[in-house]
Amino acid sequence: MQLLGDQFFFFLLMQHNNLHLRQLALVQELMRRRRRRPPAFWVRPWLTAQRRLMYGHFHCLMRELRIEDTASFFNFMRMEPQMFDELVDRLSPRITLQDTNCRKALEPGLKVAVTLRHLASGDRYPSLSYAFRVSRHTIAKFLPLVCQAIVDEYKDEVIACPTTAEEWQAIADEFERKWNVPHAVGALDGKHVAIRKPPQSGSLYYNYKGFFSLVMLALVDADYNFIWVDVGAMGHMSDAQIYNASEVKECFEDGTINLPPPQPMTNDDRPGRTP
């Protein structure tokens, strides 16, 4: 009986060792598979500068639209060719990089075109990559830089909040003339911009539409020109919450923004109310 017990213990020990050997072999196999293989290409052939020049949207499609169909160019870029050229000229000093020994830097016009197409259509980076023949990783790097360059270049020129009663009155007159809305000094609304959920943010950025977002709240005149913008509020916040915490509300209430004095409504002899 003792001999049988010793044999059984030896059998269990061998099984235990075999299990460890199998586990060790499995780990070694996983490590072997995880070893990175050398890349097949330094640059994929369809992403080379030569192919980009021959087939990419910036050098082919946009050139055709510019010459043959400016209306379609406007639809594609959301601006006319002349405005696009001005934008490229003004942004070039901010977004031009130095050539290296390995490759030449991308043209500023190409970067601007990819960025505008993304903003106009919401195309994802892979789709832009195939269309313009630029690596999606490269797009992910330069697109935020181009957006920031646009803001830095134009913010003081195109987003100017009125500061005098005459400027506000001109906006109100245009609203009444163009949209038949009297005594309106601006149209206020918000836009949810989809983002990935920030780490450890819970539901702060989750909006009522069912996705994570940042909110852009903007005040525009009768021609859709921005006159005040608040960007960066968390997605769960309403337009009223953002407005109530804003500087522009304080200016409206304390009178430092110089709104026009109250006036009666058209065909009304009763005193008007402060907007």
C-alpha positions as CSV (number, residue, x, y, z in Angstrom):
1,M,0.0,0.0,0.0
2,Q,2.9,2.4,0.8
3,L,4.4,1.7,-2.6
4,L,1.2,2.6,-4.3
5,G,0.9,5.8,-2.3
6,D,4.5,6.8,-3.3
7,Q,3.8,6.1,-7.0
8,F,0.6,8.2,-6.8
9,F,2.5,11.1,-5.3
10,F,5.2,10.8,-7.9
11,F,2.5,10.9,-10.6
12,L,1.0,14.1,-9.2
13,L,4.4,15.7,-9.0
14,M,5.1,14.9,-12.7
15,Q,1.8,16.2,-13.8
16,H,2.4,19.4,-11.8
17,N,5.9,19.9,-13.5
18,N,4.4,19.2,-16.9
19,L,1.8,21.9,-16.3
20,H,4.5,24.4,-15.5
21,L,6.4,23.4,-18.6
22,R,3.4,23.9,-20.7
23,Q,2.8,27.3,-19.2
24,L,6.4,28.2,-19.8
25,A,6.2,27.1,-23.4
26,L,3.0,29.2,-23.8
27,V,4.6,32.3,-22.4
28,Q,7.6,31.8,-24.7
29,E,5.4,31.4,-27.7
30,L,3.5,34.6,-26.8
31,M,6.7,36.5,-26.4
32,R,7.9,35.3,-29.7
33,R,4.8,36.4,-31.4
34,R,4.9,39.8,-29.8
35,R,8.4,40.5,-31.1
36,R,8.0,43.4,-33.6
37,R,8.8,42.5,-37.1
38,P,10.8,45.0,-39.1
39,P,8.5,47.3,-41.1
40,A,7.9,46.3,-44.7
41,F,8.1,49.9,-45.8
42,W,9.7,53.1,-44.6
43,V,6.8,54.9,-46.4
44,R,4.0,53.0,-48.0
45,P,4.2,53.3,-51.8
46,W,0.8,54.9,-52.2
47,L,1.8,57.6,-49.6
48,T,4.9,58.7,-51.3
49,A,5.3,62.3,-52.4
50,Q,5.3,61.3,-56.1
51,R,2.0,59.4,-55.8
52,R,0.5,62.3,-53.7
53,L,1.4,64.7,-56.5
54,M,-0.1,62.4,-59.2
55,Y,-3.3,61.2,-57.5
56,G,-3.9,63.2,-54.3
57,H,-7.0,65.4,-54.0
58,F,-4.9,68.5,-53.3
59,H,-2.9,68.3,-56.5
60,C,-5.6,66.7,-58.8
61,L,-9.2,67.2,-57.8
62,M,-8.8,70.6,-56.2
63,R,-6.9,71.9,-59.2
64,E,-9.6,70.6,-61.6
65,L,-12.4,72.2,-59.5
66,R,-10.5,75.5,-59.3
67,I,-10.3,75.7,-63.1
68,E,-13.5,74.0,-64.2
69,D,-16.1,74.4,-61.4
70,T,-15.6,77.0,-58.7
71,A,-19.0,76.2,-57.2
72,S,-17.9,72.7,-56.5
73,F,-14.7,74.0,-55.1
74,F,-16.7,76.1,-52.7
75,N,-18.8,73.1,-51.8
76,F,-15.7,71.0,-51.2
77,M,-13.7,73.5,-49.2
78,R,-16.6,75.7,-48.0
79,M,-14.8,78.7,-49.4
80,E,-13.9,80.3,-52.7
81,P,-10.5,79.7,-54.3
82,Q,-9.4,83.3,-53.6
83,M,-10.2,82.9,-49.9
84,F,-8.4,79.6,-49.8
85,D,-5.3,81.2,-51.3
86,E,-5.5,84.0,-48.8
87,L,-5.8,81.6,-45.9
88,V,-2.8,79.6,-47.1
89,D,-0.7,82.7,-47.5
90,R,-1.5,84.0,-44.0
91,L,-1.1,80.6,-42.3
92,S,2.1,79.5,-44.1
93,P,4.6,81.2,-41.6
94,R,2.8,79.5,-38.7
95,I,2.6,76.0,-40.1
96,T,5.6,75.6,-42.4
97,L,8.2,73.1,-41.1
98,Q,11.8,72.5,-42.2
99,D,12.8,69.8,-44.6
100,T,14.8,66.9,-43.1
101,N,17.4,64.5,-44.6
102,C,14.7,61.8,-44.6
103,R,11.9,63.6,-46.3
104,K,10.5,67.0,-47.3
105,A,7.9,68.8,-45.2
106,L,4.3,68.8,-46.4
107,E,3.1,71.9,-48.2
108,P,1.2,74.4,-46.1
109,G,-1.6,74.4,-48.7
110,L,-2.0,70.6,-48.3
111,K,-2.3,70.9,-44.6
112,V,-4.9,73.6,-44.8
113,A,-6.9,71.6,-47.4
114,V,-6.9,68.5,-45.2
115,T,-7.9,70.5,-42.2
116,L,-10.8,72.4,-44.0
117,R,-12.1,69.2,-45.4
118,H,-12.2,67.6,-42.0
119,L,-13.9,70.6,-40.5
120,A,-16.4,70.9,-43.4
121,S,-17.4,67.2,-43.7
122,G,-16.3,65.5,-40.5
123,D,-14.3,62.9,-42.5
124,R,-12.2,60.7,-40.3
125,Y,-8.5,60.6,-40.5
126,P,-8.3,57.3,-42.5
127,S,-10.7,58.7,-45.1
128,L,-8.6,61.8,-45.4
129,S,-5.5,59.7,-45.6
130,Y,-6.8,57.8,-48.6
131,A,-8.1,60.9,-50.3
132,F,-5.1,63.2,-49.9
133,R,-2.5,60.4,-49.6
134,V,-1.1,61.5,-46.3
135,S,-0.5,59.2,-43.4
136,R,-3.3,59.4,-40.8
137,H,-0.7,59.7,-38.1
138,T,0.7,62.7,-39.8
139,I,-2.8,64.2,-40.1
140,A,-3.3,63.7,-36.4
141,K,-0.2,65.7,-35.7
142,F,-0.7,68.7,-38.0
143,L,-4.5,69.2,-38.0
144,P,-4.7,70.6,-34.4
145,L,-1.7,72.9,-35.2
146,V,-3.5,74.3,-38.3
147,C,-6.7,74.8,-36.3
148,Q,-4.7,76.7,-33.6
149,A,-2.9,78.7,-36.3
150,I,-6.3,79.8,-37.8
151,V,-7.5,81.0,-34.4
152,D,-4.3,82.9,-33.7
153,E,-4.3,84.5,-37.1
154,Y,-7.9,85.6,-37.3
155,K,-9.3,85.9,-33.8
156,D,-8.7,89.6,-33.3
157,E,-10.0,90.3,-36.9
158,V,-13.1,88.3,-37.4
159,I,-14.5,87.9,-33.9
160,A,-14.9,91.4,-32.5
161,C,-17.7,92.0,-30.0
162,P,-19.4,95.4,-30.5
163,T,-18.6,97.9,-27.8
164,T,-20.8,100.9,-28.7
165,A,-24.5,101.5,-28.9
166,E,-24.2,102.4,-32.6
167,E,-22.6,99.1,-33.4
168,W,-25.3,97.1,-31.6
169,Q,-28.0,99.2,-33.2
170,A,-26.6,98.4,-36.7
171,I,-26.8,94.7,-35.9
172,A,-30.4,95.1,-34.6
173,D,-31.4,97.1,-37.8
174,E,-30.0,94.3,-39.9
175,F,-31.9,91.6,-38.0
176,E,-35.1,93.5,-38.6
177,R,-34.4,94.2,-42.2
178,K,-33.2,90.8,-43.1
179,W,-35.1,88.5,-40.8
180,N,-38.1,90.6,-39.7
181,V,-37.0,90.3,-36.0
182,P,-36.9,93.7,-34.3
183,H,-34.7,94.7,-31.4
184,A,-32.4,91.6,-31.8
185,V,-28.7,92.3,-31.1
186,G,-27.6,88.7,-31.8
187,A,-28.7,85.1,-32.1
188,L,-27.3,82.8,-29.3
189,D,-27.0,79.0,-29.6
190,G,-24.8,76.1,-28.7
191,K,-23.1,73.3,-30.6
192,H,-22.0,69.9,-29.2
193,V,-18.6,68.9,-30.6
194,A,-18.1,65.1,-30.2
195,I,-15.0,64.0,-28.3
196,R,-13.6,60.9,-26.7
197,K,-14.4,60.5,-23.1
198,P,-11.7,62.2,-21.0
199,P,-10.1,59.8,-18.4
200,Q,-11.8,59.7,-15.0
201,S,-14.5,62.3,-16.0
202,G,-17.6,60.2,-15.3
203,S,-20.6,61.7,-17.0
204,L,-19.4,65.3,-17.0
205,Y,-19.0,65.4,-20.8
206,Y,-22.0,63.1,-21.6
207,N,-24.7,65.1,-23.2
208,Y,-28.4,64.6,-23.7
209,K,-27.9,63.5,-27.3
210,G,-26.1,60.4,-26.1
211,F,-22.4,61.1,-26.7
212,F,-19.4,62.9,-25.1
213,S,-18.8,66.4,-26.2
214,L,-17.5,69.9,-25.6
215,V,-19.9,72.8,-26.1
216,M,-19.4,75.8,-28.3
217,L,-21.8,78.6,-27.4
218,A,-21.8,81.5,-29.9
219,L,-23.5,84.8,-30.5
220,V,-23.8,85.8,-34.2
221,D,-25.2,88.7,-36.1
222,A,-27.7,88.7,-38.9
223,D,-25.1,87.5,-41.4
224,Y,-24.0,84.5,-39.2
225,N,-20.7,86.3,-38.3
226,F,-19.5,85.4,-34.8
227,I,-19.4,88.3,-32.4
228,W,-18.8,86.3,-29.2
229,V,-17.7,82.7,-28.6
230,D,-17.3,80.5,-25.5
231,V,-15.6,77.1,-26.3
232,G,-14.8,74.3,-23.9
233,A,-17.8,73.8,-21.6
234,M,-18.5,70.3,-20.6
235,G,-21.2,68.4,-22.5
236,H,-23.6,68.0,-19.7
237,M,-24.0,71.8,-19.4
238,S,-27.0,73.5,-21.0
239,D,-26.7,76.8,-23.0
240,A,-28.3,78.7,-20.1
241,Q,-25.7,77.3,-17.7
242,I,-22.8,78.3,-19.9
243,Y,-24.3,81.8,-20.6
244,N,-25.0,82.4,-16.9
245,A,-21.3,81.8,-16.1
246,S,-20.0,83.9,-18.9
247,E,-18.4,87.3,-19.0
248,V,-20.7,88.6,-21.7
249,K,-23.7,88.1,-19.4
250,E,-22.1,90.2,-16.7
251,C,-21.4,92.9,-19.4
252,F,-25.1,92.9,-20.5
253,E,-26.3,93.2,-16.9
254,D,-23.9,95.9,-15.7
255,G,-24.3,98.0,-18.9
256,T,-20.6,98.0,-19.8
257,I,-21.3,96.6,-23.2
258,N,-23.3,99.7,-24.1
259,L,-26.5,98.3,-25.6
260,P,-28.8,100.8,-27.3
261,P,-31.4,102.4,-25.0
262,P,-34.9,100.9,-24.9
263,Q,-37.3,101.8,-27.7
264,P,-40.9,101.0,-28.4
265,M,-41.7,98.2,-30.8
266,T,-42.8,99.0,-34.3
267,N,-46.4,100.3,-34.3
268,D,-46.4,100.3,-30.5
269,D,-46.6,103.5,-28.4
270,R,-45.8,101.7,-25.1
271,P,-42.3,102.1,-23.7
272,G,-39.8,99.4,-24.7
273,R,-38.0,97.0,-22.4
274,T,-34.3,96.6,-22.0
275,P,-33.2,93.7,-24.3
